[in-house]
Amino acid sequence: MAKYEVKQTAVSQVLADVRSDKIAIPELQRPFVWKTSQVRDLMDSLYKGYPVGYLITWQSVGAKLKGGEVAAHQQILIDGQQRVTALRAAIAGQPVVGKRYQKKRIVVSFNPLTEEFATLTPAIRNSSQWIHDISEIFAGTSQLTFLRRYFEKNPDADEGQVEAAVGKLANIEHAQVGVISLNDDLDVETVAEIFVRINAKGVPLSSADFVMSKIATYGDEGRNLRKLIDYFCHLSVSGHAFDDISDNDKEFADSEHLAKIQWLKNQSDELFQPEYTDVIRIAGLVGFSRGKASAIVSELSGLDPETRKIDESRIPDAYARFSSALDQLVRKTHLERFVMMIKSAGFIDASMIGSKNALNFAYALYLRLRDDDQLNEGERAKIVKRWFVMTLLTGRAVGSFESTWEMDLRRISEQGAADYLRVIESSELGDGFWDVALHQQLVSPSKRSPAFQIYLAARVNNGGRGFLSKSVSVAQMIEGHGDMHHIVPKNYLIKNGFPKQGDYNQIANLALTETPINIAIKDHPPQEYMAWVAEQIDSGGLKIGEITVQADLEENLRDNAIPDFIHDVTASNYQDFLEARRELMAKMIRDYYEAL
């Protein structure tokens, strides 16, 4: 059975439906990403009768129109937003939002003598042969008046040719555009699946785009919530854009939301810079205990989970809960406290966090735990940090993680966060994990391995120093992008029977090291350069690093999980070295986790 209806609609009707709010375009307040040449090419295609792709719409239940009234039937434009915005810009003369959130015009010009379209330039503006702004053709001026003015400026022009071209140009608003209307009775999950399979200019749309489209249909309130998400994400990366948003988006500046994110103007922390996919997931977990985009849209659509039918009376409360979740999420004190927790667990740089989803759930968990009066802030911090690291260790944020999240939140509500965390630890982090599974995770050449990043976090957490460093800490090297050195040098291994990257790049063969130490080691095996260290301890003369005390060296090797036979390591016992170091790294990770 067909899940959609295909019809042909005139360009003028599409624009009229947008003006009347019959079709909602959620992207209107976001920067227009098309190049001006793409707008020109769209006009040229319509002029020549070429197909310009389909628009895809879906009915939004409970949508609010301008003025506050509720629409009985409003369509969300879920694909074709850039094309419709381009039509509004070129034909209706409407401004678009620029990269700095300023309103600007995209003016398309037309030469009726050559039937050529172009974006307006100073040269074209100085030419009488060009119609400088084609929107004037559609603004109500009669063609006769328009043509008379043109011929006054171009008396030698072929009148028949110009009249035919201008008539053809005016007919663009009658050109037919294909509109695919998804059936109103489709469930949200099906629409979400259709949505994420659509490609716009070869760029797959995400499930978060679907949620953002839905949010924007709820009148001024929905548009501002959508902007709150968008601007929060943008300012998390580029705080300097605050003044652009404040100056150029009057509607948002006049709302209560701008003040909530003003603090981002002067913050520069790079650990947590969410995209709106992340914000939506966190808000969905906090507001609805739901992780899937389709489930969030169901909530905002008023779907009753028991009857599986739409109940429009549920919609205002759903938006209120979502708005409240966003308020908690963007609050300065909440986010800064959460980031401090993650950093205190040793994750001091964004490069150490390979799973954004693990971070998302940890933040959602923290926000929910703030409502638990039985917990103090120290207890919350302990739960959040252990949960975050547990998630990375077990891969809990990969695969069908959204369903896992929803199950976790149900269990947390039933059992309490601390007790349920202990249940997970008992079932997934037993001796078998620490002694076998974690050891296998460390058999990897990937520096992005969660196990290796947790090992580095443990080093930071313990205040450990770099390999053979007397005073420079691992934390200082991570923040200063220190060298990741092969303990048994790469070139030495290649020449001695280990030519594959998977052999010499094993993470158990890596250690953060000061650049001068790395240079001194060069291609020498540990048996040689550790002899130099022993010699400088005896003599006091520095050759590699600054350690001159035996006890200090032994402590440094323990801190770096280096086996005690490092002085004898060559290519012949390289594999034994890797095995021994993995055991020490695994033990360090376990001790670190249990101490969190």
Secondary structure, 3 states (H helix, E strand, C coil): CCCEEEEEEEHHHHHHHHHCCCEECHHHHCCCCCCHHHHHHHHHHHHHCCCCCCEEEEEECCCECCCCCECCCEEEEEECHHHHHHHHHHCCCCCEECCCCCEECCCEEEECCCCEEEECCHHHHCCCCCECCHHHHHCCCCHHHHHHHHHHHCCCCCHHHHHHHHHHHHHHHHCEEEEEEECCCCCHHHHHHHHHHCEECCEECCHHHHHHHHHCCEHHHHHHHHHHHHHHHHHHHCHHHHHHHHHHCHHHHCCCCHHHHHHHHHCCCCCCCCCHHHHHHHHHHHHHCCCCHHHHHHHHCCECCCCCCECHHHHHHHHHHHHHHHHHHHCHHHHHHHHHHHHHCCCCCHHHCCCHHHHHHHHHHHHHHCCCCCCCHHHHHHHHHHHHHHHHHHCCCCCCHHHHHHHHHHHHHHHCHHHHHHHHHHHHCCHHHHHHHHHHHCCCCCCCCHHHHHHHHHHHHCCCECCCCCCCEHHHHHHCCCEEEECCCHHHHHHCCCCCHHHHCCHHHEEEECHHHHHHHCCCCHHHHHHHHHHHHHHCCCCCCCCCCHHHHHHHHHHCCCCCCHHHCCHHHHHHHHHHHHHHHHHHHHHHHHHC
